[in-house]
Amino acid sequence: MRVDAFHYELPPELIAQRPAEERELARLMHLPSGGGDPEDRRVSDLPDLLPPGALVVVNDTRVIPARLLGRKRETGGRVEVLLVRRSGTRELEVAPGDVRGVEVWRALGKASKPLKFGADVEVPRREAETGPAALVVRLLGRADDDGLLEVALWSPSGEPIDAALRACGHVPLPPYIKREDEPGDADRYQTVYARHDGAVAAPTAGLHLTNAMLGRLAVRGCDVASVTLHVGLGTFQPVTVEDLDQHPMHAERYVVSQSTADAVARARARGAPIVAIGTTTVRALESAADPERPGHVRATSSETRLLVQPGYAWKVVDGLLTNFHLPRSTLLAMVCAFTGAEPVLAAYRAAVEQRYRFFSYGDAMLLWRRG
């Protein structure tokens, strides 16, 4: 399908640069399941908008401080590296006669001059522009399968890599947030239920939920289950082709546990809807759909390159809480496939007129599957 079918005009000032003062106080546009005009609500209203007994599924991935700001060891030139996903370990000679185990990652990188493979980049602790490197990144080359860089990471002091990343890495805010990360982002660009490290972007619909809201969902009789999908380039990669069928989706790791598969089965047995919190949750559930039992999922751990656009045959998800997405994006295509392009794009135009806040730190929509 042509990408320009998912275009809308967005004034730049509506792109949220900071989160709402409180998570639940973000605005919520509700598109009722039976049609009709969108309702202007607050995210705090979500428990009242869901049918009693609904199964709410969240993505419990945790965002890692994946943005590394360092300098080339040889020249002192600035380099920015965005870690995308861990791909393994290997033995590497990090200095003459010093061979040690290093972590290997896929990454993006940029610098004022072309990156030189084999170069080492020293990354200091966040509070120190200079001083001993907490982490060293060696640019090994370009990966064969996805065009990303392959880099090796090690800590000169022998500190575990996870600890070194916490010391020197920055919150990987998306590029449309035109500011550097601040201390508060470490909390607000993370869901309250994040458990498993691995994402390089937040599952942003979940940023609106609080522990108190999860408690209110339980009082309403709603079950809450989780999947894990480590958000990477597959979700947010810009579309540069005219036809979505030609868009290459990067792989993202996901896990659907047996307990979540069982929770879906119980919801189906009682006739309750499956409500996904965010498009990444949708990708995990739809990727794990059980072909032998419509509406159910299988426990699985795998990779997904699922791209959803109008015409997709929905298998699992009935309701969706999601943020407002970029024009001409795969995420907007998914939302249009879920509820219909015409009502979704009309709702987006209304959201612009009503000055909703857009993208990662912005407001939310609650939609229901049609067809």
C-alpha positions, -999 to +999 in steps of 0.1 A: +000+000+000+013+035-008+029+053+021+012+086+012-021+071+023-009+075+059+000+112+057-014+141+077-002+176+085+013+181+119+024+215+133+059+210+148+048+226+181+025+197+188+054+173+191+057+167+228+092+176+242+084+165+277+059+141+293+027+151+310+031+164+346+017+130+358+015+099+337-023+094+340-031+131+332-022+128+295-052+133+273-069+103+258-089+103+225-114+074+226-128+060+194-159+041+205-163+005+192-197+012+177-185+043+158-195+079+164-175+109+173-142+106+192-144+112+229-120+136+247-110+119+279-080+114+302-058+083+304-070+080+340-104+071+325-090+039+309-103+014+335-138+028+331-136+025+293-127-012+293-153-039+296-151-057+330-130-088+326-109-076+297-074-089+295-049-061+293-015-070+279+016-049+284+052-050+271+075-053+300+108-045+282+132-021+299+149+007+280+187+005+283+209+037+282+218+029+247+231+063+235+269+065+239+287+098+235+325+094+232+357+104+214+380+086+191+410+075+209+434+085+181+420+119+172+397+130+199+369+135+174+333+132+188+314+100+180+278+090+189+269+054+190+233+041+194+233+005+205+205-015+188+208-051+200+233-074+216+244-102+192+269-122+212+304-123+227+338-131+214+375-130+223+392-098+211+427-083+215+418-050+230+455-039+233+488-056+224+489-088+244+456-081+261+429-105+249+396-105+267+360-114+262+339-086+248+303-080+240+293-076+204+264-054+194+246-041+164+246-003+164+242+030+145+270+055+146+277+090+135+306+114+136+318+146+120+340+126+097+335+091+083+338+063+108+369+042+105+366+005+112+390-007+138+390+026+156+383+027+194+359+052+209+363+060+246+331+068+264+334+086+298+310+085+327+280+109+322+291+134+348+326+137+333+334+151+298+370+139+303+387+113+325+391+076+323+368+058+299+340+038+315+335+019+283+354+014+250+336+008+217+355-006+188+340-003+154+344-037+139+327-033+105+293-034+089+270-063+095+262-084+065+225-090+071+210-057+081+234-029+072+240-019+109+274-015+124+290-043+144+308-030+175+326-045+204+322-032+240+344-036+270+352-018+302+389-010+308+384-015+345+367-049+341+334-036+353+304-056+339+291-041+307+256-035+321+270-015+350+293+005+326+263+013+304+244+026+334+274+048+343+280+063+308+250+057+286+223+082+279+185+077+276+179+072+239+153+098+233+139+099+198+153+125+174+121+145+173+127+154+210+149+184+204+168+184+237+194+164+255+182+138+280+177+150+316+178+131+349+140+128+349+140+110+316+156+079+332+123+074+351+097+089+327+110+072+295+104+039+313+072+020+321+065+013+358+064-024+350+096-026+330+115-058+339+137-071+311+166-050+297+169-048+260+149-020+244+165+011+227+131+029+226+103+029+250+070+011+244+054+046+247+017+038+252+028+021+285+044+053+298+009+065+307+001+036+331+007+037+368+007+012+396-025+028+409-042+024+375-032-013+374-049-016+407-080+000+394-080-024+365-079-053+389-108-039+409-128-038+376-121-074+371-095-070+343-065-093+342-031-080+333-006-101+314+028-093+298+049-099+268+084-088+262+094-072+229+127-054+229+119-023+209+144-015+182+147-002+147+119-025+134+093-004+152+106+031+145+127+029+113+116+057+089+099+046+057+118+057+027+100+038+000+067+047-017+051+013-012+050-003+023+055-037+007+090-027-002+099-015+034+125-036+051+116-043+088+144-050+112+140-080+134+130-075+171+132-102+198+100-111+216+088-135+243+053-147+250+052-168+281+030-198+288+013-178+316+003-151+290-009-177+265-030-192+293-044-157+302-054-152+266-071-186+266-091-178+297-102-144+283-114-162+251-133-187+272-152-159+291-157-139+259-135-110+271-115-087+247-077-087+245-065-051+249-029-044+239-010-015+255+010-003+226+018-013+191+048-033+203+025-055+223+004-060+192+034-071+172+043-097+199+008-111+203+000-112+165+034-128+158+027-155+184-009-162+171-018-199+172-027-210+137-047-240+150-068-220+175-081-187+162-078-159+188-052-177+209-014-174+211+014-199+216+041-195+242+072-187+221+105-169+221+115-157+186+121-127+163+095-108+144+096-087+113+058-083+112+046-053+092+008-046+096-010-025+071-047-023+059-058-057+046-041-075+074-061-104+089-062-098+126-058-128+148-056-119+185-059-082+195-094-066+200-085-032+217-055-009+215-041+019+236-015+037+216+001+071+212-002+093+181+023+083+155+044+099+128+030+106+094+039+080+067+050+055+094+045+017+098+029+024+132+002+047+117-003+020+090-009-005+118-035+017+136-053+023+103-054-014+097-069-019+131-098+006+131-099+018+095-079+044+077-108+069+073-118+071+110-082+070+122-070+098+099-102+119+107-093+114+144-058+125+138-070+157+121-093+163+150-064+158+174-044+184+156-073+209+157-078+202+194-041+205+202-033+171+214+003+163+220+020+139+196+046+111+196+065+094+225+059+119+253+025+129+239-012+119+244-029+086+237-058+070+218-080+040+227-093+021+196-112-010+189-108-034+161-133-032+132-138-060+108 
